[in-house]
Amino acid sequence: MRFKRVYIEITNRCNLNCPFCVPHQRENRNMSLKDFKHILQEIRPFTSYIYLHVKGEPLLHPQVDEFIKLAFQEGFQINLTTNATLLKEHLSITKYLRQLNISLHATNSLEIVKLAKTIKDCIVCLRIWNIDKDIQNKKMLEEEFGITIPKQENFTLGPNLFLSQKEEFEWPSTDSSDMVQEKYCYGLINQIGILVDGTVVPCCLDHNGEINLGNILKEKMDDILQSERVQNIIEGFHASKPVEKLCKHCHFKE
């Protein structure tokens, strides 16, 4: 089993409170460098690509530079998602990244875009994932780049600089009354998530760890993936029949 994306949440703390991102219900904490190194060793047979993202702002972690250098030295392709408010203090790490994803649902977006334009040693992807509401940021980008941005999902702004546009989605919640009976999903098929305490979840949208598949700090990753629960989830998705309650309330694919 190989994953195209393994999401690792090195912190679930954030310095902003954007309306796009619903708050999690877990204790705020940072992952230790020791635990991160252990996780890298456990996932090595299963992926080459890690994404430092689930909840929280990774650049808020006091050792984030060390985390990224370690993952780079271990041979991983590193993708980092950030609100970029702290990016200026961490520009030296961009040379270790494959891709830097910058959410524009933050403050001072023009300043952040100008900073993003100076980065030349990795792919930079600006994100507007609520295009029906965020007209201001789109206009700002059009003025900054002197272009008209079409309504398409991915758009090239310059060399190694891209814009990702999506409609706002609803975070899955078992409190929702809407349910889906048929749905194919990439959770546990090409992606998996690891929360800050080591909890393994099917995807990056299970931000509260409701589908707790095991703990990578206490169990072998291979044993977690071979569990009956994991196999049932995978078989269900292949048949477009979600089996977990949270998955039945997830509308991301729609």
MARBA-3410 file (N, C-alpha, C, O; in Angstrom, 1 decimal):
254
0.8,-1.2,0.0,0.0,0.0,0.0,0.9,1.2,0.0,1.7,1.4,0.9 ~ 0.6,2.1,-1.0,1.4,3.4,-1.1,0.4,4.5,-1.1,-0.6,4.5,-1.8 ~ 0.8,5.6,-0.4,-0.1,6.8,-0.4,0.6,7.9,-1.1,1.8,8.1,-1.0 ~ -0.2,8.7,-1.8,0.3,9.9,-2.5,0.5,11.0,-1.5,1.3,12.0,-1.7 ~ -0.3,11.0,-0.4,-0.2,12.0,0.6,-0.3,11.4,2.0,-1.3,10.7,2.3
0.6,11.8,2.9,0.5,11.5,4.3,0.5,12.8,5.0,1.5,13.5,5.0 ~ -0.6,13.2,5.6,-0.7,14.5,6.3,-0.2,14.3,7.7,-0.6,13.4,8.4 ~ 0.7,15.2,8.1,1.2,15.1,9.5,1.0,16.4,10.2,1.4,17.5,9.7 ~ 0.2,16.4,11.3,-0.1,17.6,12.0,1.0,17.8,13.1,0.9,17.2,14.1 ~ 1.9,18.7,12.8,3.0,18.9,13.8,2.6,19.8,15.0,3.2,19.8,16.0
1.5,20.5,14.8,0.9,21.3,15.8,-0.6,21.5,15.5,-0.9,21.6,14.3 ~ -1.4,21.6,16.5,-2.8,21.9,16.2,-3.2,23.3,16.7,-4.4,23.7,16.9 ~ -2.1,24.1,17.0,-2.3,25.5,17.5,-2.3,26.4,16.3,-1.6,26.1,15.3 ~ -3.0,27.5,16.3,-3.0,28.4,15.2,-3.0,29.9,15.8,-3.5,30.1,16.9 ~ -2.5,30.8,15.0,-2.4,32.2,15.4,-3.6,33.0,14.8,-3.6,34.2,15.0
-4.5,32.4,14.1,-5.6,33.1,13.5,-6.9,32.3,13.8,-6.9,31.2,14.4 ~ -8.0,32.9,13.4,-9.3,32.3,13.6,-10.1,32.6,12.4,-11.2,33.2,12.4 ~ -9.7,32.0,11.3,-10.4,32.3,10.0,-11.7,31.6,9.9,-11.8,30.4,10.4 ~ -12.7,32.2,9.4,-14.1,31.6,9.3,-14.1,30.3,8.4,-14.9,29.4,8.6 ~ -13.1,30.2,7.5,-13.0,29.0,6.6,-12.7,27.8,7.4,-13.2,26.7,7.0
-12.0,27.9,8.5,-11.5,26.7,9.2,-12.2,26.6,10.6,-12.1,27.4,11.5 ~ -13.0,25.5,10.7,-13.7,25.3,11.9,-12.8,24.9,13.0,-11.8,24.1,12.8 ~ -13.0,25.3,14.3,-12.1,24.9,15.4,-12.2,23.4,15.7,-13.3,22.8,15.7 ~ -11.1,22.8,16.1,-11.1,21.4,16.5,-11.4,21.4,18.0,-11.5,22.5,18.7 ~ -11.7,20.2,18.5,-12.1,20.1,19.9,-11.1,19.3,20.7,-11.5,18.6,21.7
-9.8,19.4,20.4,-8.8,18.7,21.0,-7.9,19.6,21.9,-7.9,20.8,21.7 ~ -7.1,19.1,22.7,-6.2,19.9,23.5,-5.1,20.4,22.6,-4.5,19.6,21.8 ~ -4.7,21.6,22.7,-3.7,22.2,21.9,-2.3,21.7,22.3,-2.0,21.7,23.5 ~ -1.5,21.3,21.3,-0.2,20.8,21.7,0.7,20.8,20.4,0.2,21.0,19.3 ~ 2.0,20.7,20.7,3.0,20.5,19.6,3.6,19.1,19.6,3.7,18.5,20.7
3.9,18.6,18.5,4.5,17.3,18.3,6.0,17.5,18.7,6.6,18.5,18.4 ~ 6.6,16.5,19.3,8.0,16.5,19.6,8.8,16.1,18.4,8.3,15.4,17.6 ~ 10.1,16.5,18.4,11.0,16.1,17.3,11.2,14.6,17.3,11.3,14.0,16.2 ~ 11.3,14.1,18.5,11.4,12.6,18.6,10.3,11.9,18.0,10.5,10.9,17.3 ~ 9.1,12.3,18.3,7.9,11.6,17.8,7.8,11.8,16.3,7.4,10.9,15.5
8.2,13.0,15.8,8.2,13.2,14.3,9.1,12.3,13.6,8.8,11.7,12.6 ~ 10.3,12.1,14.2,11.3,11.2,13.6,10.8,9.8,13.6,11.0,9.1,12.6 ~ 10.1,9.4,14.6,9.5,8.0,14.7,8.5,7.9,13.6,8.4,6.8,13.0 ~ 7.6,8.9,13.4,6.6,8.8,12.4,7.2,8.7,11.0,6.7,7.9,10.2 ~ 8.2,9.5,10.8,8.9,9.4,9.4,9.4,7.9,9.2,9.3,7.4,8.1
10.0,7.3,10.2,10.5,6.0,10.1,9.3,5.0,9.8,9.5,4.0,9.0 ~ 8.2,5.2,10.4,7.1,4.3,10.3,6.4,4.4,8.9,5.9,3.4,8.4 ~ 6.3,5.6,8.4,5.6,5.8,7.1,6.5,5.7,5.9,6.0,5.6,4.8 ~ 7.8,5.5,6.1,8.8,5.4,5.0,8.3,4.4,3.9,8.4,4.7,2.7 ~ 7.9,3.2,4.3,7.5,2.2,3.3,6.3,2.5,2.6,5.9,1.9,1.6
5.5,3.6,3.0,4.2,3.8,2.5,4.1,5.1,1.7,3.1,5.3,1.0 ~ 5.1,5.9,1.7,5.0,7.2,0.9,6.3,7.8,0.8,7.3,7.5,1.5 ~ 6.4,8.8,-0.2,7.5,9.7,-0.3,7.1,11.1,-0.1,7.9,12.0,-0.1 ~ 5.8,11.3,0.0,5.2,12.7,0.1,4.5,12.9,1.4,3.6,12.2,1.8 ~ 5.0,13.9,2.2,4.4,14.3,3.4,3.8,15.7,3.3,4.4,16.6,2.6
2.7,15.9,3.9,2.0,17.2,3.9,1.9,17.7,5.4,1.2,17.1,6.2 ~ 2.6,18.8,5.7,2.5,19.3,7.1,1.3,20.1,7.2,1.3,21.4,7.0 ~ 0.2,19.4,7.5,-1.1,20.1,7.5,-2.2,19.2,8.0,-2.3,18.0,7.5 ~ -3.0,19.5,8.9,-4.4,19.0,9.2,-5.1,20.2,9.8,-5.8,20.9,9.1 ~ -4.8,20.5,11.1,-5.3,21.7,11.7,-4.0,22.4,12.2,-2.9,21.8,12.3
-4.2,23.6,12.7,-3.1,24.4,13.2,-2.2,25.0,12.1,-2.3,24.8,10.9 ~ -1.3,25.9,12.6,-0.4,26.6,11.7,1.0,26.1,12.0,1.6,26.3,13.0 ~ 1.5,25.3,11.0,2.8,24.6,11.2,4.0,25.6,11.5,4.9,25.2,12.3 ~ 4.0,26.8,11.0,5.1,27.7,11.2,5.0,28.2,12.6,6.0,28.9,13.1 ~ 4.0,27.9,13.4,3.9,28.3,14.8,4.7,27.4,15.7,5.0,27.7,16.8
5.0,26.2,15.1,5.8,25.2,15.9,7.2,25.8,16.1,7.8,26.2,15.2 ~ 7.7,25.8,17.4,9.0,26.4,17.6,10.2,25.7,17.0,11.3,26.3,16.8 ~ 10.0,24.4,16.5,11.1,23.7,15.9,10.7,23.3,14.4,11.3,22.4,13.9 ~ 9.9,24.1,13.8,9.4,23.7,12.5,10.6,23.6,11.5,10.6,22.8,10.6 ~ 11.6,24.5,11.6,12.7,24.5,10.7,13.5,23.1,10.8,13.9,22.6,9.8
13.6,22.7,12.1,14.3,21.4,12.3,13.5,20.2,11.8,14.0,19.3,11.2 ~ 12.2,20.3,11.9,11.3,19.3,11.4,11.5,19.1,9.9,11.6,18.0,9.3 ~ 11.5,20.3,9.2,11.5,20.3,7.7,12.9,19.8,7.3,13.0,19.0,6.3 ~ 14.0,20.2,7.9,15.3,19.8,7.5,15.5,18.3,7.8,16.1,17.6,6.9 ~ 14.9,17.8,8.8,15.0,16.3,9.1,14.3,15.5,8.1,14.8,14.5,7.6
13.0,16.0,7.7,12.3,15.2,6.7,13.0,15.3,5.3,13.0,14.3,4.6 ~ 13.6,16.4,5.0,14.4,16.5,3.8,15.6,15.6,3.8,15.9,14.9,2.8 ~ 16.3,15.5,4.9,17.4,14.6,5.0,17.0,13.2,4.9,17.8,12.3,4.5 ~ 15.8,12.9,5.4,15.3,11.5,5.3,14.8,11.2,3.9,14.3,10.0,3.7 ~ 14.8,12.1,3.0,14.4,11.9,1.6,13.0,12.1,1.2,12.6,11.6,0.2
12.2,12.7,2.1,10.8,12.9,1.8,10.6,14.2,1.0,11.3,15.2,1.1 ~ 9.6,14.2,0.1,9.1,15.3,-0.6,8.1,16.1,0.3,7.1,15.5,0.7 ~ 8.5,17.3,0.7,7.7,18.0,1.8,6.8,19.1,1.2,7.2,19.9,0.4 ~ 5.6,19.0,1.6,4.6,20.0,1.2,4.1,20.7,2.5,3.7,20.0,3.4 ~ 4.1,22.0,2.5,3.7,22.7,3.7,2.5,23.7,3.4,2.5,24.4,2.4
1.5,23.6,4.3,0.3,24.5,4.1,0.3,25.5,5.3,0.4,25.1,6.4 ~ 0.2,26.8,5.0,0.4,27.8,6.0,-0.5,29.0,5.6,-0.9,29.2,4.5 ~ -0.8,29.8,6.7,-1.4,31.1,6.4,-0.4,32.2,6.1,-0.8,33.3,5.7 ~ 0.9,31.8,6.2,2.0,32.7,5.8,2.2,33.9,6.6,3.1,34.7,6.3 ~ 1.5,34.1,7.7,1.7,35.3,8.5,3.1,35.3,9.2,3.6,36.3,9.6
3.7,34.1,9.3,5.0,33.9,9.9,6.1,33.5,8.9,7.2,33.2,9.3 ~ 5.7,33.6,7.7,6.6,33.0,6.6,7.9,33.8,6.5,9.0,33.2,6.2 ~ 7.9,35.1,6.7,9.1,35.9,6.6,10.2,35.5,7.5,11.4,35.6,7.1 ~ 9.9,34.9,8.7,10.9,34.5,9.6,11.4,33.1,9.2,12.3,32.6,9.9 ~ 10.8,32.4,8.2,11.2,31.0,7.9,11.5,30.8,6.4,11.4,29.7,5.9
11.9,31.9,5.7,12.1,31.8,4.3,13.2,30.8,4.0,13.3,30.3,2.9 ~ 14.2,30.6,4.9,15.3,29.8,4.6,14.9,28.3,4.4,15.7,27.5,3.8 ~ 13.7,27.9,4.9,13.3,26.5,4.7,12.7,26.2,3.4,12.5,25.0,3.1 ~ 12.4,27.2,2.6,11.7,26.9,1.3,12.5,26.1,0.4,12.0,25.4,-0.5 ~ 13.8,26.1,0.5,14.7,25.4,-0.3,14.6,23.9,-0.1,15.0,23.0,-0.9
14.0,23.5,1.1,13.8,22.1,1.4,12.4,21.6,1.0,12.1,20.4,1.1 ~ 11.6,22.5,0.6,10.2,22.1,0.3,10.0,21.7,-1.2,10.7,22.3,-2.1 ~ 9.1,20.8,-1.4,8.6,20.6,-2.8,7.5,21.6,-3.1,7.6,22.2,-4.2 ~ 6.6,21.9,-2.2,5.5,22.8,-2.5,5.1,23.6,-1.2,5.0,23.0,-0.1 ~ 4.9,24.8,-1.4,4.4,25.7,-0.3,3.0,26.2,-0.7,2.8,26.9,-1.6
2.0,25.7,0.1,0.6,26.1,-0.1,0.2,27.3,0.9,0.4,27.1,2.1 ~ -0.2,28.4,0.3,-0.5,29.6,1.2,-2.0,29.9,1.1,-2.5,30.2,0.0 ~ -2.7,29.8,2.2,-4.1,30.1,2.3,-4.2,31.6,2.4,-3.6,32.3,3.2 ~ -5.1,32.1,1.5,-5.3,33.6,1.5,-6.5,34.0,2.3,-7.1,35.1,2.1 ~ -6.9,33.1,3.2,-8.1,33.4,4.1,-7.6,34.1,5.3,-8.2,34.1,6.4
-6.4,34.8,5.2,-5.7,35.4,6.3,-5.7,36.9,6.2,-6.3,37.4,5.2 ~ -5.1,37.6,7.1,-5.0,39.1,7.0,-3.7,39.5,6.2,-2.9,38.6,6.0 ~ -3.7,40.7,5.8,-2.6,41.3,5.0,-2.2,40.4,3.8,-1.0,40.2,3.6 ~ -3.2,40.0,3.1,-3.0,39.1,1.9,-2.0,39.7,0.9,-1.2,39.0,0.3 ~ -2.1,41.0,0.6,-1.3,41.6,-0.4,0.2,41.5,-0.1,1.0,41.2,-0.9
0.5,41.7,1.2,1.9,41.6,1.7,2.3,40.2,1.5,3.5,39.9,1.2 ~ 1.5,39.2,1.8,1.8,37.8,1.7,2.1,37.4,0.3,3.0,36.7,0.0 ~ 1.2,37.9,-0.6,1.4,37.6,-2.1,2.7,38.2,-2.6,3.4,37.5,-3.3 ~ 3.0,39.4,-2.2,4.3,40.0,-2.6,5.5,39.2,-2.1,6.5,39.0,-2.8 ~ 5.4,38.6,-0.9,6.4,37.8,-0.4,6.5,36.5,-1.1,7.6,36.0,-1.4
5.4,35.9,-1.5,5.3,34.6,-2.2,6.0,34.8,-3.6,6.6,33.8,-4.0 ~ 5.9,35.9,-4.2,6.5,36.2,-5.5,8.0,36.1,-5.5,8.6,35.9,-6.5 ~ 8.6,36.3,-4.3,10.0,36.3,-4.2,10.6,34.9,-4.0,11.8,34.7,-4.2 ~ 9.8,33.9,-3.8,10.2,32.5,-3.5,10.4,31.8,-4.9,9.5,31.7,-5.7 ~ 11.7,31.4,-5.1,12.0,30.8,-6.4,12.5,29.3,-6.3,12.6,28.6,-7.3
12.6,28.8,-5.0,13.2,27.5,-4.9,12.2,26.3,-4.6,12.6,25.2,-4.3 ~ 10.9,26.6,-4.7,9.9,25.6,-4.5,8.6,26.1,-5.2,8.5,27.2,-5.6 ~ 7.7,25.1,-5.5,6.4,25.5,-6.0,5.6,26.3,-5.0,5.6,25.8,-3.8 ~ 5.0,27.4,-5.4,4.2,28.1,-4.4,2.7,28.1,-5.0,2.5,28.5,-6.1 ~ 1.8,27.7,-4.2,0.4,27.7,-4.6,-0.4,28.5,-3.6,-0.6,28.2,-2.5
-1.0,29.6,-4.2,-1.9,30.4,-3.4,-3.3,29.8,-3.5,-3.7,29.4,-4.5 ~ -4.0,29.8,-2.3,-5.3,29.2,-2.3,-6.4,30.2,-1.9,-6.3,30.9,-0.9 ~ -7.4,30.1,-2.7,-8.7,30.8,-2.4,-9.8,29.7,-2.5,-10.3,29.4,-3.6 ~ -10.1,29.1,-1.3,-11.0,28.0,-1.3,-12.4,28.4,-0.9,-13.2,27.7,-0.2 ~ -12.8,29.7,-1.2,-14.2,30.1,-1.0,-14.4,31.2,-2.0,-14.8,32.3,-1.7
-14.2,30.8,-3.3,-14.2,31.8,-4.4,-15.5,32.5,-4.6,-15.6,33.7,-5.1 ~ -16.6,32.0,-4.1,-17.9,32.6,-4.2,-18.1,33.8,-3.3,-18.9,34.7,-3.5 ~ -17.3,33.8,-2.2,-17.3,34.8,-1.2,-16.1,35.8,-1.2,-16.3,37.0,-0.9 ~ -15.0,35.2,-1.6,-13.7,36.0,-1.4,-13.4,36.8,-2.7,-12.4,36.5,-3.4 ~ -14.3,37.7,-3.0,-14.1,38.6,-4.2,-12.9,39.5,-4.0,-12.2,39.9,-5.0
-12.7,40.0,-2.8,-11.7,40.9,-2.5,-10.3,40.4,-2.8,-9.5,41.1,-3.4 ~ -10.0,39.2,-2.4,-8.7,38.6,-2.7,-8.5,38.4,-4.2,-7.4,38.6,-4.7 ~ -9.5,38.0,-4.9,-9.4,37.8,-6.3,-9.1,39.1,-7.0,-8.2,39.1,-7.9 ~ -9.8,40.2,-6.6,-9.5,41.5,-7.2,-8.1,41.9,-6.9,-7.4,42.5,-7.7 ~ -7.6,41.7,-5.7,-6.3,42.0,-5.3,-5.2,41.3,-6.2,-4.3,41.9,-6.6
-5.5,40.0,-6.4,-4.5,39.3,-7.3,-4.5,39.8,-8.7,-3.5,39.9,-9.3 ~ -5.7,40.1,-9.2,-5.8,40.7,-10.6,-5.1,42.0,-10.7,-4.4,42.2,-11.7 ~ -5.2,42.8,-9.7,-4.5,44.1,-9.7,-2.9,43.9,-9.6,-2.2,44.6,-10.3 ~ -2.5,43.0,-8.7,-1.1,42.8,-8.5,-0.4,42.2,-9.7,0.7,42.5,-10.0 ~ -1.1,41.3,-10.4,-0.5,40.6,-11.5,-0.9,41.2,-12.9,-0.4,40.8,-13.9
-1.9,42.1,-12.9,-2.3,42.8,-14.1,-3.0,41.9,-15.1,-2.8,41.9,-16.3 ~ -3.8,41.0,-14.5,-4.5,40.0,-15.4,-6.0,39.8,-14.9,-6.4,40.4,-13.9 ~ -6.7,39.1,-15.7,-8.1,38.7,-15.4,-8.0,37.3,-15.1,-7.7,36.5,-15.9 ~ -8.4,36.9,-13.9,-8.4,35.5,-13.5,-9.6,34.8,-13.8,-10.7,35.1,-13.4 ~ -9.5,33.7,-14.7,-10.7,33.0,-15.0,-11.2,32.1,-13.9,-10.5,31.8,-13.0
-12.5,31.7,-14.0,-13.0,30.8,-12.9,-12.7,29.4,-13.3,-13.5,28.6,-13.8 ~ -11.4,29.0,-13.0,-11.0,27.6,-13.2,-10.2,27.2,-11.9,-9.7,28.0,-11.2 ~ -10.1,25.9,-11.7,-9.6,25.4,-10.5,-8.1,25.8,-10.3,-7.7,26.2,-9.2 ~ -7.3,25.6,-11.3,-5.9,25.9,-11.2,-5.5,26.9,-12.3,-5.8,26.7,-13.4 ~ -4.7,27.9,-11.9,-4.3,28.9,-12.8,-2.9,29.3,-12.5,-2.5,29.5,-11.4
-2.1,29.5,-13.6,-0.7,29.8,-13.5,-0.5,31.4,-13.4,-1.0,32.1,-14.2 ~ 0.1,31.8,-12.3,0.4,33.2,-12.1,1.8,33.6,-12.5,2.0,34.8,-12.8 ~ 2.7,32.7,-12.6,4.1,32.9,-12.9,4.9,31.7,-12.8,4.4,30.6,-12.5 ~ 6.2,31.7,-13.0,7.1,30.6,-12.9,7.0,30.0,-11.5,7.3,30.7,-10.5 ~ 6.6,28.8,-11.4,6.4,28.1,-10.1,5.5,28.8,-9.1,5.5,28.5,-7.9
4.6,29.6,-9.6,3.6,30.3,-8.8,2.2,30.0,-9.4,1.9,30.4,-10.6 ~ 1.3,29.5,-8.6,0.0,29.1,-9.1,-1.1,29.5,-8.1,-0.9,29.9,-7.0 ~ -2.3,29.6,-8.6,-3.5,29.9,-7.9,-4.4,28.7,-7.9,-4.7,28.1,-8.9 ~ -4.9,28.2,-6.7,-5.8,27.1,-6.6,-7.1,27.8,-6.1,-7.2,28.4,-5.0 ~ -8.2,27.6,-6.9,-9.5,28.1,-6.6,-10.5,27.0,-6.4,-10.7,26.1,-7.2
-11.2,27.0,-5.3,-12.3,26.1,-5.1,-13.5,26.8,-4.4,-13.3,27.8,-3.7 ~ -14.7,26.2,-4.5,-15.8,26.6,-3.8,-15.7,26.2,-2.3,-15.1,25.1,-2.0 ~ -16.2,27.0,-1.4,-16.1,26.6,0.0,-16.8,25.3,0.3,-17.9,25.1,-0.2 ~ -16.2,24.5,1.1,-16.8,23.2,1.4,-17.2,23.2,2.9,-16.7,24.0,3.7 ~ -18.1,22.3,3.2,-18.5,22.1,4.6,-17.7,21.0,5.3,-17.7,19.9,4.8
-17.1,21.4,6.4,-16.3,20.3,7.1,-17.3,19.2,7.6,-18.4,19.5,8.1 ~ -16.9,18.0,7.4,-17.8,16.9,7.8,-18.1,16.9,9.3,-17.2,17.1,10.1 ~ -19.3,16.6,9.7,-19.7,16.6,11.1,-20.9,15.6,11.3,-21.8,15.6,10.5 ~ -20.8,14.8,12.3,-21.9,13.8,12.5,-23.1,14.6,13.1,-24.2,13.9,13.2 ~ -23.0,15.8,13.4,-24.2,16.6,13.8,-25.0,17.1,12.6,-26.2,17.5,12.8
-24.5,16.9,11.4,-25.2,17.3,10.2,-26.3,16.3,10.0,-26.2,15.1,10.2 ~ -27.4,16.9,9.5,-28.6,16.0,9.1,-28.5,15.4,7.7,-29.2,14.4,7.4 ~ -27.6,16.0,6.9,-27.4,15.5,5.5,-26.5,14.3,5.5,-25.4,14.3,6.2 ~ -26.9,13.3,4.8,-26.1,12.1,4.7,-25.9,11.6,3.3,-26.8,11.9,2.5 ~ -24.8,11.0,2.9,-24.6,10.5,1.6,-24.5,9.0,1.7,-23.9,8.4,2.6
-25.2,8.3,0.8,-25.3,6.9,0.8,-24.2,6.2,-0.2,-23.8,5.1,0.1 ~ -23.9,7.0,-1.2,-23.0,6.5,-2.2,-21.9,7.5,-2.4,-22.2,8.7,-2.7 ~ -20.6,7.1,-2.2,-19.5,8.1,-2.4,-18.2,7.3,-2.5,-17.9,6.5,-1.6 ~ -17.4,7.6,-3.5,-16.1,7.1,-3.6,-15.2,8.1,-2.9,-15.4,9.3,-3.2 ~ -14.2,7.7,-2.2,-13.3,8.7,-1.5,-11.9,8.1,-1.6,-11.7,6.9,-1.7
-10.9,9.1,-1.5,-9.5,8.7,-1.6,-8.9,8.5,-0.2,-7.7,8.1,-0.1 ~ -9.7,8.6,0.8,-9.2,8.3,2.2,-8.8,6.9,2.3,-9.6,6.0,2.0 ~ -7.6,6.7,2.8,-7.0,5.3,3.0,-6.7,4.7,1.6,-6.2,3.5,1.6 ~ -6.9,5.3,0.5,-6.6,4.8,-0.8,-5.4,5.5,-1.4,-4.4,4.9,-1.8 ~ -5.4,6.9,-1.3,-4.2,7.6,-1.7,-3.7,8.6,-0.7,-2.8,9.3,-0.9
-4.5,8.7,0.4,-4.1,9.6,1.5,-4.4,9.0,2.9,-5.3,8.2,3.0 ~ -3.7,9.6,3.9,-4.0,9.2,5.3,-3.5,10.4,6.1,-2.7,11.1,5.7 ~ -4.0,10.5,7.3,-3.6,11.6,8.2,-3.1,11.1,9.5,-3.5,10.1,10.0 ~ -2.2,11.9,10.1,-1.7,11.6,11.4,-1.8,12.9,12.3,-1.2,13.9,12.0 ~ -2.6,12.8,13.3,-2.8,14.0,14.2,-1.6,14.2,15.1,-0.7,13.4,15.3
-1.6,15.3,15.8,-0.4,15.8,16.6,-0.1,14.8,17.7,1.1,14.7,18.1 ~ -1.1,14.0,18.2,-0.8,13.1,19.3,-0.5,11.7,18.7,-0.4,10.7,19.5 ~ -0.4,11.5,17.4,-0.1,10.3,16.8,-1.3,9.5,16.3,-1.2,8.4,15.7 ~ -2.5,10.0,16.6,-3.7,9.3,16.1,-3.8,9.3,14.6,-3.6,10.3,13.9 ~ -4.0,8.1,14.0,-4.1,7.9,12.6,-5.5,8.0,12.2,-6.4,7.3,12.7
-5.8,8.8,11.2,-7.2,9.0,10.6,-7.2,8.8,9.1,-6.1,8.9,8.5 ~ -8.3,8.5,8.5,-8.4,8.3,7.1,-8.0,9.4,6.2,-7.5,9.2,5.1 ~ -8.2,10.7,6.6,-8.0,11.8,5.8,-7.8,13.1,6.6,-8.0,13.1,7.8 ~ -7.4,14.2,5.9,-7.2,15.4,6.6,-8.4,16.1,7.1,-8.3,17.1,7.8 ~ -9.6,15.6,6.7,-10.8,16.3,7.1,-11.3,15.8,8.5,-12.2,16.4,9.1
-10.8,14.7,8.9,-11.2,14.2,10.2,-10.3,14.9,11.3,-9.4,14.2,11.9 ~ -10.6,16.1,11.5,-9.7,17.0,12.3,-9.9,16.8,13.8,-9.1,17.3,14.6 ~ -10.9,16.0,14.2,-11.1,15.7,15.6,-10.8,14.3,16.0,-10.9,13.9,17.1 ~ -10.3,13.5,15.0,-9.9,12.2,15.2,-11.0,11.3,15.6,-10.9,10.4,16.4 ~ -12.2,11.5,15.0,-13.4,10.7,15.2,-13.2,9.3,14.7,-13.7,8.3,15.4
-12.5,9.1,13.6,-12.3,7.8,13.1,-10.8,7.4,13.5,-9.9,7.5,12.7 ~ -10.7,7.0,14.7,-9.4,6.7,15.3,-9.0,5.3,14.9,-9.5,4.3,15.4 ~ -8.0,5.2,14.0,-7.6,3.9,13.5,-6.5,3.3,14.3,-6.1,2.1,14.1 ~ -5.9,4.0,15.2,-4.8,3.6,16.0,-3.8,4.7,16.3,-4.1,5.8,15.8 ~ -2.8,4.4,17.0,-1.8,5.5,17.3,-0.4,5.0,16.8,0.1,4.0,17.3
0.1,5.8,15.9,1.4,5.4,15.3,2.6,5.5,16.2,3.6,5.0,16.0 ~ 2.4,6.2,17.4,3.4,6.3,18.4,3.4,5.1,19.3,4.3,4.9,20.1 ~ 2.3,4.3,19.2,2.2,3.1,20.1,2.1,1.8,19.3,2.3,0.7,19.9 ~ 1.7,1.9,18.0,1.5,0.7,17.2,2.3,0.9,15.9,2.6,2.0,15.5 ~ 2.6,-0.3,15.3,3.3,-0.2,14.0,2.3,0.2,12.9,1.1,-0.2,12.9
2.7,1.0,12.0,1.9,1.5,10.9,1.3,0.4,10.1,0.1,0.4,9.7 ~ 2.1,-0.6,9.9,1.6,-1.8,9.1,0.5,-2.5,9.8,-0.4,-2.9,9.1 ~ 0.6,-2.6,11.1,-0.5,-3.3,11.9,-1.8,-2.5,11.8,-2.9,-3.0,11.7 ~ -1.6,-1.1,11.9,-2.8,-0.3,11.8,-3.5,-0.4,10.4,-4.7,-0.6,10.4 ~ -2.7,-0.4,9.4,-3.3,-0.5,8.0,-3.9,-1.9,7.7,-4.7,-2.0,6.9
-3.4,-2.9,8.4,-4.0,-4.3,8.2,-5.2,-4.6,9.1,-5.7,-5.7,9.0 ~ -5.6,-3.6,9.9,-6.7,-3.9,10.8,-8.0,-4.0,10.0,-8.2,-3.6,8.9 ~ -8.9,-4.7,10.7,-10.2,-5.0,10.0,-11.0,-3.7,9.7,-11.6,-3.6,8.7 ~ -10.9,-2.8,10.7,-11.6,-1.5,10.4,-11.1,-0.8,9.2,-11.9,-0.3,8.4 ~ -9.8,-0.7,9.1,-9.2,0.0,7.9,-9.6,-0.7,6.6,-10.0,-0.1,5.6
-9.6,-2.1,6.6,-9.9,-2.8,5.4,-11.4,-2.6,5.1,-11.7,-2.6,3.9 ~ -12.2,-2.5,6.1,-13.7,-2.3,5.8,-13.9,-0.9,5.2,-14.7,-0.8,4.3 ~ -13.2,0.1,5.7,-13.3,1.4,5.1,-12.9,1.4,3.6,-13.6,2.0,2.8 ~ -11.7,0.8,3.4,-11.2,0.8,2.0,-12.2,0.0,1.1,-12.5,0.5,0.0 ~ -12.7,-1.1,1.5,-13.6,-1.9,0.6,-14.9,-1.1,0.4,-15.5,-1.1,-0.7
-15.3,-0.4,1.5,-16.5,0.5,1.3,-16.4,1.6,0.3,-17.2,1.8,-0.5 ~ -15.2,2.2,0.3,-15.0,3.3,-0.6,-14.9,2.8,-2.0,-15.4,3.4,-3.0 ~ -14.2,1.7,-2.2,-14.1,1.1,-3.5,-15.5,0.7,-4.1,-15.7,0.7,-5.3 ~ -16.4,0.4,-3.2,-17.8,0.1,-3.6,-18.7,1.3,-3.6,-19.9,1.2,-3.8 ~ -18.1,2.5,-3.3,-18.8,3.8,-3.2,-19.9,3.7,-2.1,-20.9,4.3,-2.2
-19.5,2.9,-1.0,-20.4,2.8,0.1,-19.7,3.1,1.4,-19.0,2.3,2.0 ~ -19.7,4.4,1.8,-19.0,4.7,3.1,-19.6,4.0,4.3,-20.8,3.8,4.4 ~ -18.6,3.5,5.1,-19.1,2.7,6.2,-19.0,3.4,7.6,-19.7,3.1,8.5 ~ -18.1,4.4,7.7,-18.0,5.2,8.9,-19.0,6.3,9.0,-19.4,6.9,8.0 ~ -19.5,6.6,10.2,-20.6,7.6,10.4,-20.1,9.0,9.9,-20.9,9.6,9.2
-18.9,9.4,10.2,-18.4,10.7,9.8,-18.3,10.7,8.2,-18.7,11.8,7.6 ~ -17.9,9.7,7.6,-17.8,9.6,6.1,-19.2,9.8,5.5,-19.3,10.4,4.4 ~ -20.2,9.2,6.1,-21.6,9.3,5.6,-22.1,10.8,5.7,-23.1,11.1,5.0 ~ -21.4,11.6,6.5,-21.8,13.0,6.7,-20.8,14.0,6.0,-20.9,15.2,6.2 ~ -20.0,13.4,5.1,-19.0,14.2,4.4,-19.4,14.5,3.0,-19.7,13.6,2.3
-19.4,15.8,2.7,-19.9,16.2,1.3,-18.7,16.8,0.5,-18.9,17.5,-0.5 ~ -17.5,16.6,0.9,-16.3,17.2,0.2,-16.3,16.8,-1.2,-16.0,17.7,-2.1 ~ -16.5,15.6,-1.6,-16.5,15.2,-3.0,-17.5,15.8,-3.8,-17.4,15.9,-5.0 ~ -18.6,16.2,-3.2,-19.6,16.9,-4.0,-19.3,18.4,-4.2,-20.1,19.1,-4.8
END
